[in-house]
Amino acid sequence: MLPPVSLLPAFLDLRGARTVVVGGGPVALRRTRTLLGSGAQVQVIAPDLHPDLAALPVQVQRRPYRPGDLNGAALAVAATSLADVNGQVVGDARALGIPVNDASDATRGTLRFAATAAQAGVQVAVSSGRELPMFSQALAERITALLPSETQLDDWSARREAALTCPEPQRSSALGTLRDEIRRAMGVGA
């Protein structure tokens, strides 16, 4: 059993960035959907494509991966069923300083796709620190159930903005009241 891994939790702004997914199967499809959801431009390189992947707004190169395919990419995903191809993609990306996810062996890449909980603009990324994605996914589902509605978030945001315009001590009092209300709503003690 591998020991827990300490990873840097981070959110990447990939809007308009060129990303490359090597592979055309179900895993490549999931990774491509995730990247498209972040606003990335996705290039898929694979000789064969899952039918759902072919229908997405991506640039497709129906051929095997070649050295140089990652030049200019902001992020790469190795998602083929061939360990040697995935290894080449990972090696090339590392040499170019590009974050890379190896869907077949997360420990080889420099990037892991977290399980996420998202609602009303709030995003929470979850990692188990181990190769236990089903736990991370279950935890993300549990967290999603705790997230407030967009209406509640808008109300809290408006109240914070209003409190910031108040003179002291009303400002501190209003912010303290809001903080306590949010903590109660999230099930956290004051």
N, CA, C and O atoms as a DFTB+ gen file, in Angstrom:
760 C
 N C O
     1  1       0.845      -1.184       0.000
     2  2       0.000       0.000       0.000
     3  2       0.888       1.243       0.000
     4  3       1.866       1.330       0.742
     5  1       0.522       2.200      -0.850
     6  2       1.275       3.442      -0.936
     7  2       0.888       4.376       0.202
     8  3      -0.275       4.416       0.604
     9  1       1.864       5.137       0.729
    10  2       1.523       6.107       1.770
    11  2       0.744       7.278       1.167
    12  3       0.808       7.509      -0.040
    13  1      -0.001       8.025       2.013
    14  2      -0.724       9.186       1.505
    15  2       0.235      10.170       0.830
    16  3       1.388      10.314       1.234
    17  1      -0.266      10.835      -0.196
    18  2       0.528      11.793      -0.952
    19  2       0.048      13.197      -0.618
    20  3      -1.154      13.461      -0.569
    21  1       1.001      14.092      -0.389
    22  2       0.649      15.483      -0.150
    23  2       0.697      16.227      -1.475
    24  3       1.760      16.373      -2.079
    25  1      -0.462      16.694      -1.920
    26  2      -0.573      17.398      -3.197
    27  2      -0.964      18.844      -2.945
    28  3      -1.573      19.155      -1.921
    29  1      -0.620      19.724      -3.866
    30  2      -1.021      21.118      -3.781
    31  2      -2.417      21.267      -4.358
    32  3      -2.608      21.077      -5.559
    33  1      -3.406      21.607      -3.522
    34  2      -4.729      21.856      -4.084
    35  2      -4.705      23.213      -4.786
    36  3      -4.282      24.213      -4.206
    37  1      -5.157      23.238      -6.022
    38  2      -5.130      24.480      -6.804
    39  2      -6.258      24.461      -7.821
    40  3      -6.728      23.400      -8.233
    41  1      -6.679      25.641      -8.213
    42  2      -7.672      25.780      -9.270
    43  2      -6.981      26.476     -10.436
    44  3      -6.371      27.530     -10.260
    45  1      -7.076      25.894     -11.612
    46  2      -6.423      26.444     -12.791
    47  2      -7.421      27.198     -13.652
    48  3      -8.535      26.726     -13.877
    49  1      -7.026      28.362     -14.132
    50  2      -7.839      29.117     -15.074
    51  2      -7.383      28.712     -16.472
    52  3      -6.353      29.182     -16.955
    53  1      -8.141      27.854     -17.109
    54  2      -7.777      27.343     -18.433
    55  2      -8.642      27.930     -19.539
    56  3      -8.645      27.419     -20.659
    57  1      -9.377      29.000     -19.238
    58  2     -10.242      29.604     -20.254
    59  2      -9.412      29.979     -21.484
    60  3      -8.493      30.795     -21.416
    61  1      -9.768      29.355     -22.610
    62  2      -9.104      29.641     -23.876
    63  2      -7.751      28.981     -24.050
    64  3      -7.140      29.113     -25.111
    65  1      -7.269      28.279     -23.050
    66  2      -5.957      27.635     -23.142
    67  2      -6.035      26.352     -23.963
    68  3      -7.029      25.628     -23.914
    69  1      -4.979      26.085     -24.713
    70  2      -4.902      24.854     -25.499
    71  2      -4.500      23.700     -24.585
    72  3      -3.466      23.745     -23.919
    73  1      -5.333      22.675     -24.571
    74  2      -5.026      21.463     -23.823
    75  2      -5.053      20.285     -24.787
    76  3      -5.735      20.328     -25.811
    77  1      -4.319      19.250     -24.461
    78  2      -4.227      18.088     -25.344
    79  2      -4.608      16.830     -24.561
    80  3      -4.056      16.548     -23.497
    81  1      -5.556      16.092     -25.111
    82  2      -5.937      14.794     -24.560
    83  2      -5.510      13.744     -25.568
    84  3      -5.952      13.762     -26.717
    85  1      -4.657      12.833     -25.143
    86  2      -4.201      11.753     -26.009
    87  2      -4.974      10.504     -25.609
    88  3      -4.817       9.989     -24.501
    89  1      -5.798      10.032     -26.512
    90  2      -6.654       8.881     -26.260
    91  2      -8.072       9.204     -26.708
    92  3      -8.474      10.367     -26.742
    93  1      -8.822       8.165     -27.050
    94  2     -10.153       8.391     -27.579
    95  2     -11.244       7.570     -26.931
    96  3     -12.351       7.481     -27.462
    97  1     -10.949       6.964     -25.785
    98  2     -11.930       6.098     -25.136
    99  2     -12.749       6.800     -24.067
   100  3     -12.780       8.030     -24.007
   101  1     -13.414       6.016     -23.219
   102  2     -14.291       6.568     -22.183
   103  2     -13.578       7.473     -21.177
   104  3     -14.150       8.468     -20.731
   105  1     -12.351       7.143     -20.819
   106  2     -11.607       7.986     -19.873
   107  2     -11.243       9.309     -20.534
   108  3     -11.362      10.366     -19.914
   109  1     -10.804       9.257     -21.780
   110  2     -10.514      10.486     -22.523
   111  2     -11.776      11.340     -22.641
   112  3     -11.704      12.567     -22.573
   113  1     -12.909      10.710     -22.815
   114  2     -14.178      11.424     -22.895
   115  2     -14.457      12.183     -21.595
   116  3     -14.829      13.356     -21.630
   117  1     -14.278      11.516     -20.447
   118  2     -14.515      12.173     -19.152
   119  2     -13.558      13.349     -18.951
   120  3     -13.975      14.431     -18.537
   121  1     -12.288      13.134     -19.242
   122  2     -11.297      14.212     -19.063
   123  2     -11.591      15.376     -20.014
   124  3     -11.450      16.539     -19.637
   125  1     -11.997      15.062     -21.237
   126  2     -12.308      16.112     -22.213
   127  2     -13.498      16.929     -21.745
   128  3     -13.477      18.156     -21.842
   129  1     -14.523      16.279     -21.245
   130  2     -15.689      17.011     -20.739
   131  2     -15.298      17.931     -19.582
   132  3     -15.772      19.064     -19.497
   133  1     -14.445      17.447     -18.707
   134  2     -13.983      18.271     -17.591
   135  2     -13.239      19.493     -18.101
   136  3     -13.479      20.608     -17.639
   137  1     -12.332      19.285     -19.059
   138  2     -11.560      20.410     -19.604
   139  2     -12.453      21.406     -20.335
   140  3     -12.281      22.616     -20.188
   141  1     -13.396      20.912     -21.113
   142  2     -14.330      21.812     -21.799
   143  2     -15.144      22.618     -20.786
   144  3     -15.418      23.798     -20.999
   145  1     -15.522      21.981     -19.699
   146  2     -16.281      22.662     -18.654
   147  2     -15.513      23.798     -18.009
   148  3     -16.111      24.718     -17.451
   149  1     -14.180      23.739     -18.082
   150  2     -13.352      24.807     -17.515
   151  2     -13.094      25.916     -18.523
   152  3     -12.457      26.919     -18.200
   153  1     -13.587      25.739     -19.748
   154  2     -13.381      26.757     -20.778
   155  2     -12.146      26.537     -21.626
   156  3     -11.796      27.390     -22.442
   157  1     -11.479      25.407     -21.448
   158  2     -10.270      25.123     -22.226
   159  2     -10.624      24.774     -23.667
   160  3     -11.721      24.295     -23.955
   161  1      -9.682      25.021     -24.558
   162  2      -9.766      24.516     -25.924
   163  2      -9.080      23.158     -25.904
   164  3      -7.944      23.038     -25.446
   165  1      -9.756      22.158     -26.392
   166  2      -9.240      20.792     -26.283
   167  2      -8.914      20.227     -27.655
   168  3      -9.726      20.278     -28.579
   169  1      -7.715      19.693     -27.764
   170  2      -7.303      18.944     -28.942
   171  2      -7.209      17.484     -28.515
   172  3      -6.528      17.158     -27.543
   173  1      -7.891      16.613     -29.241
   174  2      -7.870      15.186     -28.948
   175  2      -7.065      14.492     -30.040
   176  3      -7.303      14.691     -31.231
   177  1      -6.105      13.672     -29.608
   178  2      -5.270      12.934     -30.549
   179  2      -5.465      11.449     -30.285
   180  3      -5.099      10.942     -29.224
   181  1      -6.044      10.759     -31.257
   182  2      -6.291       9.328     -31.128
   183  2      -6.694       8.767     -32.482
   184  3      -7.387       9.437     -33.248
   185  1      -6.269       7.550     -32.786
   186  2      -6.681       6.939     -34.053
   187  2      -8.173       6.634     -34.099
   188  3      -8.796       6.719     -35.158
   189  1      -8.748       6.277     -32.945
   190  2     -10.172       5.933     -32.857
   191  2     -10.813       6.744     -31.745
   192  3     -10.193       6.990     -30.710
   193  1     -12.066       7.163     -31.960
   194  2     -12.762       7.999     -30.984
   195  2     -14.055       7.360     -30.512
   196  3     -14.788       6.752     -31.292
   197  1     -14.321       7.506     -29.230
   198  2     -15.621       7.167     -28.663
   199  2     -16.648       8.040     -29.386
   200  3     -16.385       9.221     -29.609
   201  1     -17.806       7.498     -29.756
   202  2     -18.792       8.295     -30.508
   203  2     -19.187       9.601     -29.819
   204  3     -19.380      10.616     -30.488
   205  1     -19.310       9.586     -28.485
   206  2     -19.678      10.801     -27.761
   207  2     -18.559      11.842     -27.798
   208  3     -18.821      13.045     -27.779
   209  1     -17.336      11.379     -27.849
   210  2     -16.186      12.286     -27.916
   211  2     -16.156      13.012     -29.256
   212  3     -15.841      14.199     -29.327
   213  1     -16.484      12.290     -30.304
   214  2     -16.471      12.879     -31.645
   215  2     -17.514      13.979     -31.794
   216  3     -17.388      14.837     -32.668
   217  1     -18.545      13.963     -30.947
   218  2     -19.617      14.962     -31.037
   219  2     -19.318      16.231     -30.240
   220  3     -20.074      17.198     -30.329
   221  1     -18.245      16.251     -29.471
   222  2     -17.911      17.418     -28.650
   223  2     -17.184      18.485     -29.466
   224  3     -16.591      18.180     -30.501
   225  1     -17.230      19.743     -28.999
   226  2     -16.544      20.831     -29.716
   227  2     -15.037      20.831     -29.441
   228  3     -14.521      21.672     -28.704
   229  1     -14.357      19.874     -30.047
   230  2     -12.916      19.721     -29.867
   231  2     -12.240      19.635     -31.234
   232  3     -12.872      19.324     -32.244
   233  1     -10.946      19.918     -31.237
   234  2     -10.154      19.720     -32.449
   235  2      -9.643      18.274     -32.394
   236  3      -9.026      17.872     -31.408
   237  1      -9.893      17.510     -33.429
   238  2      -9.532      16.092     -33.434
   239  2      -8.421      15.825     -34.445
   240  3      -8.466      16.283     -35.586
   241  1      -7.438      15.081     -33.995
   242  2      -6.390      14.549     -34.869
   243  2      -6.533      13.026     -34.799
   244  3      -6.138      12.411     -33.808
   245  1      -7.096      12.418     -35.847
   246  2      -7.299      10.953     -35.848
   247  2      -6.017      10.266     -36.308
   248  3      -5.856       9.899     -37.472
   249  1      -5.122      10.110     -35.352
   250  2      -3.836       9.480     -35.615
   251  2      -3.167       9.171     -34.283
   252  3      -3.615       9.648     -33.240
   253  1      -2.105       8.383     -34.307
   254  2      -1.371       8.138     -33.059
   255  2      -0.637       9.403     -32.585
   256  3      -0.378      10.320     -33.365
   257  1      -0.318       9.424     -31.317
   258  2       0.451      10.514     -30.714
   259  2       1.847      10.563     -31.324
   260  3       2.447       9.528     -31.616
   261  1       2.358      11.788     -31.514
   262  2       3.719      11.981     -32.033
   263  2       4.447      13.001     -31.171
   264  3       3.822      13.908     -30.622
   265  1       5.769      12.860     -31.048
   266  2       6.537      13.892     -30.351
   267  2       6.264      15.249     -31.011
   268  3       6.153      15.345     -32.233
   269  1       6.162      16.266     -30.205
   270  2       5.862      17.601     -30.707
   271  2       4.392      17.958     -30.589
   272  3       4.039      19.132     -30.707
   273  1       3.517      16.973     -30.357
   274  2       2.083      17.251     -30.253
   275  2       1.735      18.134     -29.053
   276  3       0.688      18.781     -29.041
   277  1       2.598      18.161     -28.060
   278  2       2.300      18.936     -26.855
   279  2       2.865      20.354     -26.901
   280  3       2.596      21.153     -26.003
   281  1       3.640      20.676     -27.931
   282  2       4.226      22.015     -28.008
   283  2       3.128      23.073     -27.939
   284  3       2.165      23.030     -28.704
   285  1       3.278      24.016     -27.024
   286  2       2.324      25.102     -26.874
   287  2       1.102      24.771     -26.030
   288  3       0.225      25.617     -25.855
   289  1       1.034      23.563     -25.509
   290  2      -0.112      23.174     -24.682
   291  2       0.071      23.685     -23.251
   292  3       1.191      23.764     -22.746
   293  1      -1.039      24.028     -22.614
   294  2      -1.018      24.451     -21.215
   295  2      -1.156      23.262     -20.275
   296  3      -0.762      23.336     -19.111
   297  1      -1.720      22.157     -20.786
   298  2      -1.988      20.980     -19.965
   299  2      -2.147      19.786     -20.890
   300  3      -2.621      19.921     -22.019
   301  1      -1.748      18.612     -20.404
   302  2      -1.861      17.397     -21.213
   303  2      -2.472      16.273     -20.392
   304  3      -2.313      16.207     -19.173
   305  1      -3.179      15.387     -21.096
   306  2      -3.762      14.198     -20.480
   307  2      -3.367      12.999     -21.318
   308  3      -3.564      12.983     -22.533
   309  1      -2.804      11.992     -20.658
   310  2      -2.487      10.715     -21.303
   311  2      -3.592       9.740     -20.909
   312  3      -3.667       9.316     -19.756
   313  1      -4.443       9.387     -21.860
   314  2      -5.614       8.559     -21.535
   315  2      -5.811       7.458     -22.563
   316  3      -6.933       7.202     -22.998
   317  1      -4.730       6.811     -22.947
   318  2      -4.846       5.684     -23.869
   319  2      -4.847       4.388     -23.067
   320  3      -4.658       4.401     -21.851
   321  1      -5.056       3.290     -23.742
   322  2      -4.982       1.982     -23.084
   323  2      -3.586       1.384     -23.224
   324  3      -3.362       0.230     -22.858
   325  1      -2.647       2.170     -23.755
   326  2      -1.289       1.693     -24.000
   327  2      -0.304       2.369     -23.052
   328  3      -0.075       3.575     -23.147
   329  1       0.273       1.599     -22.147
   330  2       1.180       2.154     -21.140
   331  2       2.374       2.866     -21.765
   332  3       2.816       3.894     -21.251
   333  1       2.902       2.335     -22.864
   334  2       4.073       2.976     -23.468
   335  2       3.720       4.335     -24.072
   336  3       4.521       5.267     -23.997
   337  1       2.544       4.458     -24.664
   338  2       2.114       5.753     -25.222
   339  2       1.878       6.742     -24.083
   340  3       2.328       7.886     -24.149
   341  1       1.177       6.307     -23.046
   342  2       0.961       7.180     -21.895
   343  2       2.294       7.618     -21.296
   344  3       2.462       8.778     -20.921
   345  1       3.230       6.696     -21.210
   346  2       4.557       7.025     -20.687
   347  2       5.274       8.057     -21.538
   348  3       5.942       8.947     -21.012
   349  1       5.139       7.941     -22.846
   350  2       5.769       8.916     -23.744
   351  2       5.133      10.300     -23.574
   352  3       5.837      11.309     -23.532
   353  1       3.806      10.342     -23.476
   354  2       3.107      11.615     -23.284
   355  2       3.565      12.263     -21.971
   356  3       3.869      13.455     -21.938
   357  1       3.610      11.482     -20.907
   358  2       4.036      11.995     -19.607
   359  2       5.475      12.503     -19.683
   360  3       5.775      13.593     -19.198
   361  1       6.357      11.724     -20.285
   362  2       7.757      12.142     -20.408
   363  2       7.910      13.413     -21.213
   364  3       8.658      14.310     -20.825
   365  1       7.202      13.501     -22.339
   366  2       7.271      14.703     -23.172
   367  2       6.729      15.922     -22.419
   368  3       7.321      17.000     -22.471
   369  1       5.613      15.749     -21.728
   370  2       5.020      16.869     -20.985
   371  2       5.950      17.334     -19.870
   372  3       6.156      18.532     -19.680
   373  1       6.498      16.394     -19.150
   374  2       7.436      16.766     -18.077
   375  2       8.636      17.522     -18.636
   376  3       9.077      18.509     -18.047
   377  1       9.160      17.071     -19.756
   378  2      10.309      17.740     -20.373
   379  2       9.968      19.167     -20.799
   380  3      10.830      20.046     -20.797
   381  1       8.708      19.389     -21.163
   382  2       8.270      20.717     -21.590
   383  2       7.748      21.570     -20.429
   384  3       7.414      22.739     -20.619
   385  1       7.677      20.986     -19.232
   386  2       7.172      21.721     -18.082
   387  2       5.660      21.895     -18.100
   388  3       5.135      22.851     -17.528
   389  1       4.962      20.978     -18.754
   390  2       3.507      21.045     -18.878
   391  2       2.874      20.124     -17.836
   392  3       3.255      18.957     -17.740
   393  1       1.920      20.622     -17.059
   394  2       1.209      19.720     -16.144
   395  2       0.561      18.592     -16.947
   396  3      -0.042      18.824     -17.994
   397  1       0.699      17.365     -16.433
   398  2       0.190      16.209     -17.172
   399  2      -0.500      15.236     -16.233
   400  3      -0.033      14.973     -15.124
   401  1      -1.620      14.708     -16.701
   402  2      -2.368      13.689     -15.987
   403  2      -2.205      12.380     -16.734
   404  3      -2.463      12.310     -17.936
   405  1      -1.780      11.344     -16.030
   406  2      -1.725      10.004     -16.610
   407  2      -2.927       9.245     -16.061
   408  3      -2.924       8.814     -14.908
   409  1      -3.943       9.086     -16.885
   410  2      -5.191       8.467     -16.445
   411  2      -5.013       7.000     -16.076
   412  3      -5.830       6.449     -15.339
   413  1      -3.968       6.363     -16.572
   414  2      -3.756       4.945     -16.270
   415  2      -2.905       4.736     -15.021
   416  3      -2.956       3.667     -14.413
   417  1      -2.124       5.744     -14.633
   418  2      -1.261       5.639     -13.456
   419  2      -1.015       7.050     -12.923
   420  3      -0.066       7.721     -13.328
   421  1      -1.874       7.485     -12.021
   422  2      -1.822       8.861     -11.513
   423  2      -0.462       9.209     -10.915
   424  3      -0.062      10.374     -10.928
   425  1       0.246       8.224     -10.396
   426  2       1.529       8.510      -9.748
   427  2       2.597       8.951     -10.744
   428  3       3.594       9.553     -10.347
   429  1       2.405       8.663     -12.030
   430  2       3.397       9.084     -13.033
   431  2       3.225      10.525     -13.465
   432  3       4.190      11.161     -13.890
   433  1       2.017      11.053     -13.366
   434  2       1.760      12.407     -13.823
   435  2       2.068      13.445     -12.760
   436  3       2.428      13.114     -11.631
   437  1       1.920      14.710     -13.142
   438  2       2.115      15.824     -12.212
   439  2       0.791      16.476     -11.847
   440  3       0.758      17.433     -11.074
   441  1      -0.296      15.963     -12.399
   442  2      -1.612      16.554     -12.207
   443  2      -2.625      15.445     -11.993
   444  3      -2.627      14.440     -12.704
   445  1      -3.486      15.639     -11.002
   446  2      -4.578      14.695     -10.772
   447  2      -5.883      15.459     -10.834
   448  3      -5.982      16.575     -10.325
   449  1      -6.866      14.871     -11.443
   450  2      -8.183      15.466     -11.491
   451  2      -8.899      15.108     -10.197
   452  3      -9.106      13.933      -9.896
   453  1      -9.269      16.115      -9.445
   454  2      -9.945      15.898      -8.165
   455  2     -11.415      15.588      -8.397
   456  3     -11.997      15.967      -9.414
   457  1     -11.994      14.899      -7.442
   458  2     -13.449      14.809      -7.400
   459  2     -13.921      16.195      -6.981
   460  3     -13.285      16.835      -6.144
   461  1     -15.023      16.666      -7.548
   462  2     -15.450      18.025      -7.225
   463  2     -16.905      18.074      -6.786
   464  3     -17.757      17.308      -7.236
   465  1     -17.138      19.012      -5.887
   466  2     -18.489      19.370      -5.476
   467  2     -18.687      20.790      -5.979
   468  3     -17.863      21.662      -5.702
   469  1     -19.760      21.035      -6.709
   470  2     -19.974      22.370      -7.256
   471  2     -21.453      22.722      -7.230
   472  3     -22.319      21.910      -7.555
   473  1     -21.710      23.965      -6.832
   474  2     -23.076      24.480      -6.836
   475  2     -23.019      25.990      -6.685
   476  3     -22.322      26.504      -5.811
   477  1     -23.742      26.693      -7.523
   478  2     -23.895      28.149      -7.432
   479  2     -22.547      28.871      -7.449
   480  3     -22.383      29.896      -6.788
   481  1     -21.596      28.344      -8.194
   482  2     -20.291      28.986      -8.300
   483  2     -19.285      28.551      -7.253
   484  3     -18.100      28.863      -7.369
   485  1     -19.735      27.833      -6.231
   486  2     -18.825      27.314      -5.214
   487  2     -18.259      26.000      -5.735
   488  3     -19.006      25.135      -6.193
   489  1     -16.941      25.852      -5.666
   490  2     -16.299      24.607      -6.079
   491  2     -15.424      24.101      -4.942
   492  3     -14.659      24.862      -4.349
   493  1     -15.541      22.818      -4.644
   494  2     -14.711      22.181      -3.641
   495  2     -14.054      20.978      -4.306
   496  3     -14.737      20.109      -4.847
   497  1     -12.728      20.933      -4.262
   498  2     -11.987      19.813      -4.840
   499  2     -11.603      18.853      -3.721
   500  3     -11.216      19.278      -2.632
   501  1     -11.712      17.562      -3.997
   502  2     -11.455      16.544      -2.986
   503  2     -10.429      15.541      -3.497
   504  3     -10.536      15.025      -4.609
   505  1      -9.435      15.281      -2.659
   506  2      -8.468      14.214      -2.932
   507  2      -8.346      13.368      -1.676
   508  3      -8.332      13.896      -0.564
   509  1      -8.259      12.071      -1.850
   510  2      -8.111      11.185      -0.696
   511  2      -6.660      11.107      -0.239
   512  3      -6.373      10.590       0.841
   513  1      -5.729      11.628      -1.071
   514  2      -4.316      11.502      -0.731
   515  2      -3.786      10.106      -1.022
   516  3      -2.625       9.795      -0.755
   517  1      -4.642       9.288      -1.563
   518  2      -4.314       7.906      -1.924
   519  2      -4.926       7.646      -3.288
   520  3      -5.613       8.506      -3.840
   521  1      -4.688       6.505      -3.811
   522  2      -5.333       6.099      -5.063
   523  2      -6.655       5.444      -4.708
   524  3      -6.816       4.229      -4.830
   525  1      -7.605       6.272      -4.263
   526  2      -8.904       5.798      -3.811
   527  2      -9.988       6.753      -4.326
   528  3     -10.667       7.413      -3.539
   529  1     -10.144       6.820      -5.667
   530  2     -11.075       7.797      -6.234
   531  2     -12.526       7.598      -5.806
   532  3     -13.280       8.570      -5.746
   533  1     -12.935       6.378      -5.509
   534  2     -14.331       6.169      -5.114
   535  2     -14.638       6.837      -3.780
   536  3     -15.767       7.272      -3.554
   537  1     -13.644       6.924      -2.888
   538  2     -13.840       7.645      -1.633
   539  2     -13.950       9.145      -1.899
   540  3     -14.831       9.813      -1.358
   541  1     -13.060       9.669      -2.727
   542  2     -13.092      11.100      -3.063
   543  2     -14.420      11.469      -3.714
   544  3     -14.991      12.516      -3.408
   545  1     -14.913      10.620      -4.604
   546  2     -16.189      10.887      -5.279
   547  2     -17.348      10.873      -4.288
   548  3     -18.232      11.727      -4.356
   549  1     -17.349       9.917      -3.375
   550  2     -18.421       9.848      -2.376
   551  2     -18.378      11.068      -1.457
   552  3     -19.420      11.624      -1.108
   553  1     -17.187      11.477      -1.072
   554  2     -17.047      12.652      -0.219
   555  2     -17.512      13.911      -0.953
   556  3     -18.170      14.763      -0.356
   557  1     -17.182      14.035      -2.226
   558  2     -17.628      15.183      -3.017
   559  2     -19.155      15.222      -3.103
   560  3     -19.750      16.297      -3.034
   561  1     -19.789      14.063      -3.250
   562  2     -21.256      14.013      -3.284
   563  2     -21.847      14.472      -1.953
   564  3     -22.855      15.178      -1.923
   565  1     -21.218      14.069      -0.865
   566  2     -21.688      14.482       0.476
   567  2     -21.526      15.989       0.640
   568  3     -22.417      16.649       1.176
   569  1     -20.420      16.531       0.194
   570  2     -20.170      17.978       0.293
   571  2     -21.175      18.755      -0.543
   572  3     -21.656      19.805      -0.117
   573  1     -21.495      18.249      -1.729
   574  2     -22.467      18.927      -2.587
   575  2     -23.782      19.137      -1.854
   576  3     -24.421      20.178      -2.003
   577  1     -24.183      18.153      -1.065
   578  2     -25.439      18.264      -0.317
   579  2     -25.379      19.364       0.743
   580  3     -26.419      19.861       1.175
   581  1     -24.176      19.748       1.163
   582  2     -24.022      20.795       2.178
   583  2     -23.964      22.207       1.589
   584  3     -24.146      23.184       2.314
   585  1     -23.717      22.321       0.301
   586  2     -23.517      23.634      -0.305
   587  2     -24.820      24.431      -0.338
   588  3     -25.888      23.888      -0.622
   589  1     -24.714      25.722      -0.043
   590  2     -25.919      26.562      -0.047
   591  2     -26.403      26.850      -1.459
   592  3     -25.687      26.659      -2.442
   593  1     -27.639      27.315      -1.521
   594  2     -28.230      27.672      -2.810
   595  2     -27.640      28.996      -3.301
   596  3     -26.998      29.727      -2.546
   597  1     -27.871      29.280      -4.562
   598  2     -27.412      30.547      -5.125
   599  2     -28.099      31.726      -4.431
   600  3     -27.478      32.764      -4.206
   601  1     -29.367      31.565      -4.097
   602  2     -30.102      32.623      -3.396
   603  2     -29.459      32.913      -2.049
   604  3     -29.287      34.074      -1.676
   605  1     -29.102      31.861      -1.317
   606  2     -28.468      32.053      -0.003
   607  2     -27.111      32.719      -0.151
   608  3     -26.776      33.623       0.615
   609  1     -26.331      32.285      -1.123
   610  2     -25.017      32.899      -1.343
   611  2     -25.150      34.369      -1.731
   612  3     -24.383      35.210      -1.262
   613  1     -26.119      34.675      -2.583
   614  2     -26.348      36.067      -2.984
   615  2     -26.722      36.921      -1.778
   616  3     -26.252      38.051      -1.640
   617  1     -27.573      36.373      -0.903
   618  2     -27.971      37.097       0.301
   619  2     -26.766      37.359       1.198
   620  3     -26.571      38.483       1.661
   621  1     -25.964      36.341       1.444
   622  2     -24.775      36.519       2.284
   623  2     -23.808      37.534       1.671
   624  3     -23.238      38.364       2.378
   625  1     -23.630      37.459       0.358
   626  2     -22.728      38.399      -0.317
   627  2     -23.230      39.837      -0.184
   628  3     -22.455      40.752       0.094
   629  1     -24.530      40.022      -0.384
   630  2     -25.105      41.370      -0.274
   631  2     -24.976      41.896       1.150
   632  3     -24.667      43.070       1.353
   633  1     -25.206      41.046       2.125
   634  2     -25.080      41.470       3.525
   635  2     -23.642      41.817       3.876
   636  3     -23.398      42.751       4.639
   637  1     -22.687      41.072       3.327
   638  2     -21.277      41.394       3.569
   639  2     -20.928      42.745       2.961
   640  3     -20.295      43.581       3.606
   641  1     -21.345      42.952       1.709
   642  2     -21.067      44.229       1.044
   643  2     -21.671      45.395       1.827
   644  3     -21.033      46.434       1.995
   645  1     -22.896      45.217       2.300
   646  2     -23.550      46.270       3.078
   647  2     -22.803      46.522       4.383
   648  3     -22.627      47.671       4.789
   649  1     -22.365      45.450       5.042
   650  2     -21.639      45.596       6.309
   651  2     -20.328      46.351       6.121
   652  3     -19.918      47.114       6.996
   653  1     -19.674      46.142       4.991
   654  2     -18.398      46.809       4.745
   655  2     -18.542      48.323       4.606
   656  3     -17.559      49.052       4.743
   657  1     -19.743      48.796       4.339
   658  2     -19.966      50.244       4.219
   659  2     -20.307      50.888       5.555
   660  3     -20.366      52.114       5.657
   661  1     -20.531      50.074       6.578
   662  2     -20.900      50.599       7.901
   663  2     -19.662      51.081       8.655
   664  3     -18.565      50.555       8.466
   665  1     -19.851      52.088       9.512
   666  2     -18.747      52.510      10.377
   667  2     -18.580      51.498      11.518
   668  3     -19.487      50.712      11.796
   669  1     -17.440      51.524      12.160
   670  2     -17.235      50.685      13.343
   671  2     -18.050      51.267      14.484
   672  3     -18.210      52.488      14.507
   673  1     -18.560      50.535      15.398
   674  2     -18.459      49.090      15.586
   675  2     -19.543      48.300      14.863
   676  3     -19.559      47.071      14.947
   677  1     -20.467      48.985      14.143
   678  2     -21.535      48.276      13.433
   679  2     -20.958      47.316      12.396
   680  3     -21.481      46.218      12.201
   681  1     -19.885      47.728      11.734
   682  2     -19.260      46.875      10.712
   683  2     -18.838      45.541      11.310
   684  3     -19.215      44.484      10.803
   685  1     -18.060      45.584      12.384
   686  2     -17.581      44.350      13.014
   687  2     -18.729      43.499      13.520
   688  3     -18.705      42.274      13.407
   689  1     -19.743      44.163      14.085
   690  2     -20.894      43.430      14.601
   691  2     -21.644      42.718      13.476
   692  3     -21.981      41.541      13.599
   693  1     -21.907      43.444      12.367
   694  2     -22.632      42.849      11.234
   695  2     -21.838      41.707      10.605
   696  3     -22.407      40.671      10.259
   697  1     -20.533      41.893      10.457
   698  2     -19.701      40.823       9.880
   699  2     -19.641      39.616      10.812
   700  3     -19.660      38.475      10.352
   701  1     -19.567      39.863      12.123
   702  2     -19.554      38.767      13.094
   703  2     -20.849      37.980      13.069
   704  3     -20.837      36.750      13.128
   705  1     -21.974      38.693      12.981
   706  2     -23.283      38.035      12.903
   707  2     -23.374      37.189      11.638
   708  3     -23.837      36.050      11.679
   709  1     -22.935      37.746      10.523
   710  2     -22.959      37.011       9.253
   711  2     -22.060      35.779       9.322
   712  3     -22.453      34.695       8.891
   713  1     -20.853      35.945       9.863
   714  2     -19.927      34.810       9.997
   715  2     -20.568      33.693      10.816
   716  3     -20.496      32.524      10.436
   717  1     -21.194      34.048      11.939
   718  2     -21.834      33.036      12.790
   719  2     -22.975      32.334      12.057
   720  3     -23.135      31.119      12.169
   721  1     -23.771      33.107      11.302
   722  2     -24.884      32.516      10.554
   723  2     -24.372      31.533       9.500
   724  3     -24.921      30.442       9.344
   725  1     -23.322      31.923       8.780
   726  2     -22.757      31.034       7.763
   727  2     -22.207      29.768       8.398
   728  3     -22.423      28.671       7.882
   729  1     -21.510      29.906       9.494
   730  2     -20.947      28.732      10.167
   731  2     -22.054      27.793      10.663
   732  3     -21.919      26.574      10.563
   733  1     -23.140      28.351      11.195
   734  2     -24.263      27.514      11.613
   735  2     -24.869      26.784      10.424
   736  3     -25.166      25.592      10.501
   737  1     -25.051      27.514       9.317
   738  2     -25.641      26.906       8.123
   739  2     -24.780      25.774       7.577
   740  3     -25.298      24.826       6.987
   741  1     -23.486      25.869       7.768
   742  2     -22.570      24.837       7.288
   743  2     -22.339      23.739       8.332
   744  3     -21.595      22.789       8.088
   745  1     -22.983      23.878       9.498
   746  2     -22.846      22.846      10.532
   747  2     -21.546      22.938      11.295
   748  3     -21.083      21.955      11.873
   749  1     -20.949      24.139      11.295
   750  2     -19.683      24.354      12.001
   751  2     -19.954      25.220      13.217
   752  3     -20.695      26.199      13.128
   753  1     -19.368      24.876      14.341
   754  2     -19.561      25.685      15.545
   755  2     -18.949      27.060      15.403
   756  3     -18.041      27.276      14.600
   757  1     -19.460      27.989      16.198
   758  2     -18.943      29.363      16.189
   759  2     -17.574      29.359      16.774
   760  3     -16.940      30.410      16.869
